[in-house]
Amino acid sequence: EISMKLENILDDTVLFETSSYDKSLAGQTKYERIPIYSEERGDQTYRFTIEDSYGDGLCCSQGDGSYELHIGDAVEGQPLLSGSIFNKKEVWLIEVTSSSSPTATLQPQDDDIYATLQIQFDQYPEEISMKLE
């Protein structure tokens, strides 16, 4: 019920796409190696889309599934993007440049669940800082 796609949005090249995985992979980890950058191509922007046809994401009622996208080897460092709890779809924009570290930004979807933060300030709002990670 899970499909994934990684595409270059500058030239519409699909680098990776799968419509489903075999049931025999349940509970296992699979690695896919996808070439995405070379100096000859220069700076690139990609769209990574993961969809769940059932609408329950990869976690929790049917097991503890998840996904991670790493630049380089998956066994080293923090993932560039990751997820497990989503409804039908998550879409990320990934920017890979020669001058800085790659970045990934989650794109809002129509069925996303948003958090609303309400703040009642005291007499010194300039002393307040917040960070959501």
Residue pairs with C-beta under 8 A, 6 or more apart in sequence:
1 20
1 52
1 53
1 54
2 20
2 21
2 50
2 51
2 52
2 53
2 58
3 17
3 18
3 19
3 20
3 50
3 51
3 53
4 16
4 17
4 18
4 48
4 49
4 50
4 51
4 67
5 14
5 16
5 17
5 18
5 47
5 48
5 49
6 14
6 15
6 16
6 17
6 34
6 36
6 46
6 47
6 48
6 49
7 13
7 14
7 15
7 17
7 46
7 47
7 49
8 15
8 44
8 45
8 46
9 45
9 46
9 47
9 93
10 44
10 45
15 34
15 35
15 36
15 46
16 32
16 34
18 32
21 30
26 63
27 63
31 74
36 44
36 46
36 71
36 96
37 44
37 96
39 98
42 98
43 95
43 96
43 97
43 98
43 99
44 95
44 96
44 97
45 93
45 94
45 95
45 96
46 93
46 94
46 95
46 96
47 91
47 92
47 93
47 94
48 69
48 81
48 91
48 92
48 94
48 104
49 89
49 90
49 91
49 92
50 67
50 83
50 86
50 89
50 90
51 88
51 89
52 58
52 86
52 87
52 88
52 89
53 88
55 87
55 88
56 62
56 87
57 65
57 83
57 84
57 85
57 86
57 87
58 65
58 66
58 67
58 83
58 84
58 85
58 86
59 65
59 66
59 84
59 85
60 84
60 85
64 84
65 84
66 82
66 83
66 84
67 82
67 83
67 84
68 74
68 79
68 81
68 82
69 79
69 80
69 81
69 82
69 92
69 94
69 104
70 76
70 77
70 79
70 80
71 80
71 96
71 102
80 94
80 102
80 103
80 104
81 92
81 94
81 104
81 106
83 90
87 109
87 111
87 112
87 113
88 109
88 111
89 109
89 111
90 106
90 109
91 106
91 107
91 109
92 104
92 105
92 106
92 107
93 104
93 105
93 107
94 102
94 103
94 104
95 102
95 103
95 104
96 102
108 114
117 130
119 128
121 128
